[in-house]
């Protein structure tokens, strides 16, 4: 069956579009079908829209009311167009010549009919990018600012309420927000606005963090049940600001700034407090002792050793080792049981722990955590604290004047396990991809490793839930190995197959957990929302039977993930001692080498990369807390990126060849060290 577009005309006044095309002459009746595209990493029950057609002598005509698409839109929707006749559907091919896009805008909505990558007709429906809030002027009167500007590309009268919203990001790299403060917006005309804003009034309480970011937007809304429209405040004013101490917490200061996208934000940073150190050393009993001169206007009320890694949000913090504080006449003594670091966290060479103190302002009683910063040249002990048979800790003051406890002294590998090691793998192409004999990966890996079992793209909540009947009829077109992965995920065959694999080591990554949604039939029956499930008939069959838990809802997702991770930690050690379990710390990448070996960015997926890496950070730390003696492989420190010629395609999950070769070398090292120490 054939279907081709012959005419497309948009009637702006009536908000309608005429679609005419040609089809087989023997077709007597037909329907124009718009199918919602399953895009990106999303998994959802796709919708469709059927528009009656008039069909006569090999030609069809459909009249589409654009408000229908407006009612169905989400943040950004793509719809593919098909002609349905004789119970068959055919993509409508686009014009061979002429315009390739037909845009239409109304209020805050942008609709574009266009030629897709397959040269067929598609429709995009999104919030209009033409809508902007522009800042033209900003004046400062002792911390009270008057901002004025205009709205463009949006009809303000389509909304009942307008305000200036200052929203706090969940973390400085996040695309999510967890608090907002609003200020009244005054309109001098339909588009001209002004607002008064006090920097001090933005902060709801004293719970302020270093490098906290707030974004300024014009907020347009109709009611509590409608999703507000936020227009970032784009700067076209001579807007310069200085840091101001925050009255609610005088350990911090804030200033308005212009971010990389040219929009106005508020940046918060810590006001450092420097201490004069008298002595910093390890004791023979395994304690870290720090003696500093007592401050005049503050009091140290707490101390901890914290892994020096990026913190994403309060719920994603790493784990720390608490210390004690003792005040003396002229000094403060901090004591940490540093010899127990290995009991707290699976430490590795080059890990760094930072000394953090909880400090209280004497006048206001406000408290905050900050690094212990040393002024001048302190007396740092040169001794080493032995932690394990291979690792020791040393003390140093870094370039930021922070006290660091650095992990040193790894055993240097000289050989690896005699004969191929039987290896079982759970995870994704981050890990399984390294065990591929093609030139891009590791051609000689079979001399060292035999992969006795692979479970691909199964998340921990799925593994630990109850079996779900596998709907084989929906996946007959899949390759046998893909169906096997799906069947194992649905029917929970992982531990059964693992017990049959006779593997000596277990290697896994958390890509399915950090990136893929959950398909929840009920709280006991869950499957992984992996890429292989992007099957429209199957997804539509889930209507009323299952729901999707997205990573966008952090709390809901972790409510499923954390208990499952606890159960997984208890289960996996029945098959392998912790010393024979290796976690690869996977991360999405935002860059790749193009064919000219120039570095390019995955600019349309940066938000996904940030969100996913946030989950990787938390989930790995959570499991390491439960399984502190497993090994880890962290290749992120080496700066590997993607490459255009990856055999499985260019992707935020696919790396350059050296990544996979380094992974195998790191695995060699771990297994060699286990052999040397007689690990079980």
CORVENSUL-V191216 format. One record per backbone hydrogen bond with DSSP energy under -1.0 kcal/mol. CO is the residue of the C=O (numbers start at 1). NH is the residue of the N-H. E is the energy in kcal/mol with one decimal. If there is no record, write none. Layout:
BEGIN
CO_NH_E + CO_NH_E
END
This chain:
BEGIN
3_93_-2.4 + 4_22_-2.4 + 7_20_-2.8 + 9_18_-3.2 + 11_15_-1.0 + 11_16_-1.7 + 15_66_-2.1 + 16_11_-3.4 + 17_64_-2.7 + 18_9_-2.1 + 19_62_-2.5 + 20_6_-2.6 + 20_7_-2.0 + 21_60_-2.7 + 22_4_-2.0 + 24_27_-1.5 + 30_53_-1.4 + 31_84_-3.2 + 32_51_-3.0 + 33_82_-2.9 + 34_49_-2.6 + 35_80_-2.7 + 39_42_-1.7 + 47_36_-2.8 + 49_34_-3.0 + 51_32_-2.9 + 54_61_-1.5 + 58_23_-2.0 + 59_56_-2.6 + 60_21_-2.2 + 61_54_-2.5 + 62_19_-2.7 + 64_17_-2.2 + 65_68_-1.7 + 66_70_-1.8 + 67_71_-2.1 + 75_127_-1.1 + 77_125_-2.6 + 78_37_-3.3 + 79_123_-3.0 + 80_35_-2.7 + 81_92_-1.9 + 82_33_-3.3 + 83_90_-2.1 + 84_31_-2.0 + 85_88_-1.5 + 88_85_-2.4 + 90_83_-3.0 + 92_121_-2.9 + 93_5_-2.9 + 100_115_-1.9 + 102_113_-2.4 + 104_111_-3.3 + 106_109_-2.4 + 108_128_-3.0 + 109_106_-2.3 + 110_126_-2.2 + 111_104_-2.4 + 112_124_-2.4 + 113_102_-3.0 + 114_122_-2.2 + 116_119_-2.3 + 119_94_-2.3 + 120_116_-2.8 + 121_81_-2.3 + 122_114_-2.5 + 123_79_-3.2 + 124_112_-2.1 + 125_77_-2.9 + 126_110_-3.2 + 132_152_-2.3 + 133_234_-3.0 + 134_150_-1.7 + 135_236_-2.2 + 137_148_-2.2 + 139_146_-2.3 + 141_144_-1.1 + 143_199_-1.4 + 144_141_-2.7 + 145_197_-2.5 + 146_139_-1.9 + 147_195_-2.6 + 148_136_-2.3 + 148_137_-2.1 + 149_193_-2.5 + 150_134_-2.9 + 152_132_-2.6 + 155_158_-1.8 + 156_159_-1.8 + 161_221_-2.1 + 163_219_-3.2 + 164_183_-2.3 + 165_217_-2.6 + 166_181_-2.4 + 167_215_-2.8 + 168_178_-2.1 + 171_174_-1.7 + 176_170_-2.5 + 179_168_-3.0 + 181_166_-2.8 + 183_164_-2.9 + 186_194_-2.3 + 191_151_-1.5 + 192_188_-2.0 + 192_189_-1.3 + 193_149_-2.2 + 194_186_-3.0 + 195_147_-2.8 + 197_145_-3.1 + 199_202_-1.1 + 206_208_-2.0 + 209_212_-1.1 + 212_268_-2.3 + 213_169_-2.7 + 214_266_-3.1 + 215_167_-2.7 + 216_233_-2.6 + 217_165_-3.0 + 218_231_-2.6 + 219_163_-1.8 + 220_229_-3.3 + 221_161_-2.7 + 223_226_-1.4 + 229_220_-2.9 + 231_218_-2.5 + 232_234_-1.0 + 233_264_-2.7 + 234_135_-3.2 + 237_239_-1.8 + 244_254_-2.3 + 249_252_-1.8 + 251_271_-3.3 + 252_246_-2.6 + 253_269_-2.5 + 254_244_-2.2 + 255_267_-2.8 + 257_265_-2.6 + 259_262_-2.2 + 262_235_-2.7 + 263_259_-2.9 + 264_216_-2.1 + 265_257_-2.6 + 266_214_-2.4 + 267_255_-1.9 + 268_211_-1.3 + 269_253_-2.4 + 275_375_-2.9 + 276_293_-3.1 + 279_291_-2.8 + 280_381_-4.1 + 281_289_-3.0 + 283_286_-1.8 + 286_339_-2.2 + 287_283_-2.8 + 288_336_-2.2 + 289_281_-2.3 + 290_334_-3.1 + 291_278_-3.5 + 291_279_-1.7 + 292_332_-2.6 + 297_362_-2.3 + 299_360_-2.9 + 302_358_-2.6 + 303_323_-2.5 + 304_356_-3.1 + 305_321_-2.7 + 306_354_-3.1 + 307_309_-1.8 + 313_316_-1.4 + 314_317_-1.1 + 321_305_-2.8 + 324_335_-2.0 + 326_333_-2.9 + 330_294_-2.5 + 331_328_-3.1 + 332_292_-2.5 + 333_326_-2.3 + 334_290_-2.6 + 335_324_-2.6 + 336_288_-2.7 + 336_338_-2.2 + 337_340_-2.3 + 338_341_-2.0 + 340_343_-1.1 + 341_345_-2.0 + 345_347_-1.5 + 348_351_-2.0 + 351_407_-2.5 + 352_308_-3.5 + 353_405_-2.8 + 354_306_-2.4 + 355_372_-2.7 + 356_304_-2.2 + 357_370_-2.2 + 358_301_-3.1 + 358_302_-1.1 + 359_368_-1.8 + 360_299_-2.2 + 361_365_-2.4 + 366_361_-2.7 + 368_359_-2.8 + 370_357_-3.0 + 373_275_-3.0 + 378_380_-1.2 + 379_280_-2.3 + 385_393_-2.8 + 391_387_-2.6 + 391_388_-1.9 + 392_408_-3.2 + 393_385_-2.6 + 394_406_-2.8 + 396_404_-3.4 + 398_401_-2.0 + 401_374_-2.8 + 402_398_-2.3 + 403_355_-1.7 + 404_396_-1.9 + 405_353_-2.4 + 406_394_-2.6 + 407_350_-2.5 + 408_392_-1.8 + 421_450_-2.9 + 422_504_-2.6 + 422_505_-1.7 + 423_452_-1.7 + 424_507_-2.8 + 425_455_-2.5 + 426_509_-1.6 + 427_457_-3.4 + 428_431_-1.2 + 428_432_-2.8 + 431_434_-1.2 + 432_435_-1.5 + 434_436_-1.2 + 436_442_-2.1 + 438_441_-1.5 + 442_445_-1.9 + 444_447_-1.7 + 445_448_-1.9 + 445_449_-2.4 + 448_421_-3.3 + 450_423_-2.9 + 450_452_-1.0 + 453_425_-2.6 + 455_427_-2.1 + 459_463_-2.4 + 460_464_-2.2 + 462_465_-1.4 + 470_472_-2.0 + 471_474_-1.6 + 472_475_-1.8 + 475_478_-1.4 + 479_483_-2.6 + 480_484_-2.0 + 481_485_-2.0 + 482_486_-2.3 + 483_487_-3.1 + 484_488_-2.4 + 485_489_-2.0 + 486_490_-2.8 + 487_491_-3.0 + 488_493_-1.7 + 490_468_-2.9 + 493_497_-2.7 + 494_498_-2.6 + 495_499_-2.0 + 505_424_-2.3 + 506_582_-3.1 + 507_426_-2.0 + 508_584_-2.9 + 510_514_-2.8 + 511_515_-2.0 + 517_529_-2.9 + 518_549_-2.4 + 519_527_-2.3 + 520_547_-2.0 + 522_525_-1.1 + 524_466_-3.8 + 525_521_-2.5 + 525_522_-1.3 + 527_519_-2.7 + 528_530_-2.0 + 530_533_-1.9 + 531_534_-1.7 + 533_535_-3.4 + 535_539_-2.8 + 536_540_-2.7 + 537_541_-1.5 + 539_542_-1.3 + 540_543_-1.2 + 542_545_-2.9 + 542_546_-2.0 + 547_520_-3.0 + 549_518_-1.8 + 550_553_-1.2 + 552_554_-1.1 + 553_557_-2.5 + 554_558_-2.5 + 555_559_-1.7 + 557_560_-1.0 + 557_561_-2.3 + 558_562_-2.3 + 560_564_-1.2 + 561_565_-2.7 + 562_566_-2.1 + 563_567_-2.1 + 564_568_-2.6 + 565_569_-2.5 + 566_570_-1.7 + 567_571_-1.9 + 568_572_-2.9 + 571_574_-1.6 + 572_575_-1.5 + 572_576_-1.8 + 577_580_-2.2 + 578_581_-1.9 + 580_506_-2.4 + 581_631_-2.6 + 582_508_-2.3 + 583_633_-2.3 + 584_586_-1.6 + 590_602_-2.0 + 591_642_-2.2 + 592_600_-3.0 + 593_644_-1.9 + 594_597_-2.9 + 598_594_-2.5 + 600_592_-2.1 + 601_603_-1.8 + 602_605_-2.0 + 605_609_-2.3 + 606_610_-2.3 + 607_611_-2.5 + 608_612_-2.7 + 609_613_-2.4 + 610_614_-1.5 + 611_615_-1.6 + 612_616_-2.6 + 613_617_-2.1 + 614_618_-1.9 + 615_619_-3.0 + 616_620_-2.4 + 617_621_-1.8 + 618_622_-2.6 + 619_623_-2.3 + 620_624_-2.4 + 621_625_-1.6 + 622_626_-1.5 + 623_627_-3.0 + 627_630_-1.4 + 631_583_-2.8 + 633_585_-2.8 + 635_638_-1.4 + 636_639_-1.1 + 641_656_-2.2 + 642_593_-1.8 + 643_646_-1.4 + 646_649_-2.5 + 651_654_-1.1 + 652_589_-2.4 + 656_659_-1.3 + 657_661_-1.6 + 658_662_-2.5 + 659_663_-1.9 + 660_664_-1.5 + 661_665_-1.9 + 662_666_-2.6 + 663_667_-2.0 + 664_668_-2.6 + 665_669_-2.2 + 666_670_-2.1 + 667_671_-2.3 + 668_672_-2.5 + 669_673_-2.5 + 670_674_-2.1 + 671_675_-2.1 + 672_676_-2.3 + 673_677_-2.1 + 674_679_-2.8
END
